[in-house]
Amino acid sequence: MGGGPFSLLALAPAELHTGSTYVQRTPAYNARMETRRTQQERTAATTKDLVGAARAHFARDGYAAASLDAICAQAGITKGALYHHFRNKRSLFRAVYEAEQHRLRGAIADAFRACPDPWDGLRAGQRAFLTGSIEPGTQRITLLDAPGALGWAVMREVQADCRAMTRSGLARAVRADGEGPVSAVEAVEAVELDAMASVVFGALCECAMAVAHARDPDAVLAASLRQVDRLVAALAGTPAGAGVAADGVAPAGTGRGAAAPAVADAPPAGLPVA
C-alpha cells in the first residue's frame, strides 16, 4: 500500500487518537456524544430558567418568604427537578447571588474600559458597582438577604472576582502590571497592591451596605460617591475630588496630576435608590 502519513487515515477513518489510546468513532459512539451534548444543553437551560425565576421571587419577596413551589411553577419544572439541580433553597439562592455578582463585574469592567485614563476608569468602575448594588432587586439579594442566607464567608468567596478586578485596575493605574517599562518610582509591590485593593473594595462594600440600611439612601449614596472619588484621588496623588464634574462623573483625562473641578454637592441625576 502507498506510503505517507495519510495512509493511516485510510486504514482507520473512524478512529480518534486521544493521546494514549484510540477511541473507535462508531455510530453508537457518535450517538452517545450527541446525547451527552443534548443532556448538557438541557441541564444548562433548566438551570438558567430556575435561576431566572428564583431571582424574580427573591428580589420581590425576599429569601425567607420566597416559595420554591412558586419558583418551580414559574420555571415550568417540577420540584423534584429543582432538587436534581440544587441541593436546597440556600444553594439556589447562592446561584442567584453569584449571577448578581457576575452582572456587577460586567458593569465594572465596561465602565473601566470606557475611560482612557485608568484612574478615571477606577472611579467609573466603583461608581458602577455602587449604583448597580443599590438597584432594588440586587440590593435585596446581595445586601439585605445574603448575609443571613449565605453568611459572610460565602459572600467573600463569591466577591473574590470583584476584588480581583479592583486590584487589576489599581495595578494598571499605577503601571505595576502595565505594558512597557516601569520606572522604579511607579512600581508597586504586590503586598501594597493587595492592601490598596482591600481598602478600596472594602470601602465600596461598606458604602453599599450603608446605603441599603440608610433612612435617607439618596443622601448616603451621594456622600458615598463623593468619598469614593476622594479615595481614588488620594491613591492617584491628585487633589481630593479632582476629576469629578457637576454630574458626578469623572471626565476623561483627569487622572494623576491633572487639574479638575471640585466635587459637586448634588447627587448625580437618575440614580436608582432602594
HELIX and SHEET records of a PDB file:
HELIX    1   1 SER A    7  LEU A   11  1                                   5    
HELIX    2   2 PRO A   27  ASP A   61  1                                  35    
HELIX    3   3 LEU A   68  ALA A   75  1                                   8    
HELIX    4   4 LYS A   79  HIS A   85  1                                   7    
HELIX    5   5 LYS A   89  ARG A  113  1                                  25    
HELIX    6   6 PRO A  118  SER A  133  1                                  16    
HELIX    7   7 PRO A  136  GLN A  139  1                                   4    
HELIX    8   8 ARG A  140  ASP A  145  3                                   6    
HELIX    9   9 ALA A  146  ALA A  149  1                                   4    
HELIX   10  10 TRP A  152  VAL A  158  1                                   7    
HELIX   11  11 ALA A  160  ALA A  173  1                                  14    
HELIX   12  12 ALA A  190  ALA A  212  1                                  23    
HELIX   13  13 PRO A  217  ALA A  236  1                                  20    
SHEET    1   A 2 GLU A  15  HIS A  17  0                                        
SHEET    2   A 2 TYR A  22  GLN A  24 -1                                        
END                                                                             
